[in-house]
Amino acid sequence: MTGATGRGREAADLLRSRRARLQPADVGFPVGRRRTAGLRREEVAQLAGISTTYYTFLEQGRDLRPSHQVIDALARALRLDDAERLHLYALVGGERADPPTDDGDEVVPDAVVALVDHLDPHPTYVTGRRWDVLAANRAARMLWADWPTLPPDRRNILWWTLVDPSARTVLVEWEQEARAQLARFRAAAAHRPDDPRVTSLVDRILAASPEARTWWPRHDIAPLSSGAKRLRHPELGEIVLQNVVLQWADDPALKIVTFVPGRSDRDRIAALLRQIPCQGGLAR
């Protein structure tokens, strides 16, 4: 039995945080006198029908592979929602996480770059394994950030959202969006827990963002999803965009994120783009 791994530590933090969230009365246990909030380890083990020792090993981050039945029992005992249950599966389930990779710069295929540029005036960008912005068309660069002009270590959508001061101006609902981005990244990062670049990115963001330092220990988890975003632009004012997230079949780590404005906003974005000199879309 080995010691704690990156994935094991993440699973341990999740279990502890969800155990602390539950109150004894929530699950029919007497409250009594307790030194700490939440359930005891033995109570979670009892609810899940497993031994206290085994549950303790999970909270210690041991490299265990519990069965699907045990994971489902833990999810029920801790009252995990669907996203949290799937996250726990990714961390401790039988399916291994993606291998840690530190293989240099990611390359976006020319066909994807051409597609992204062709989608103007619909803002579109491409993110990679660690959510670096690898390509972006002119509309996205006009509305979000001019990614190619940023230092390479800041061409990252999570970094920009949480740390770049301009994000608080661009994103009308900044706090809601920042918390959601962090929760989605946490779910995605579960598949690459030992990737040194993922760890480095999280460490840098936690060092630079007091909000991230507050939110990260809460273990909020959210799946990638489509939805609406409200942006603010100095000339266009506030606009609402419907976003769609697509995966590239040849490399599912590449996400194509495109936004659909209303007809009038689309025309206004197009008119403004005609005033800007045309540049290539690949952000390197």
Buried (B, 14 or more C-beta within 10 A) or exposed (E): EEEBBBBBBBBBBBBBBBBEBBEBEEBEBEEEEEEEEBBBBEBBBBBBEBEBEBBBBBBEBBBBEBEEEBBBBBBEBBEBEEBBBBBBBBBBBEEEBBEBBEEEEBBBBEEBBEBBBEBBBBBBBBBBBBBBBBBBBBBBBBBBBEBBEBEEEBBBBBBBBBBBEEBBEBBBEBEEBBBBBBBBBBBBBBBBBBBEBBBEBBEBBBEEBEBBEEBBEEBBBBEEEEEEBBBBBEEBEEBBBEBBBBEBEEBEBBBBBBBBBEEEBBEBBBEBBEEEEEEEBBBE
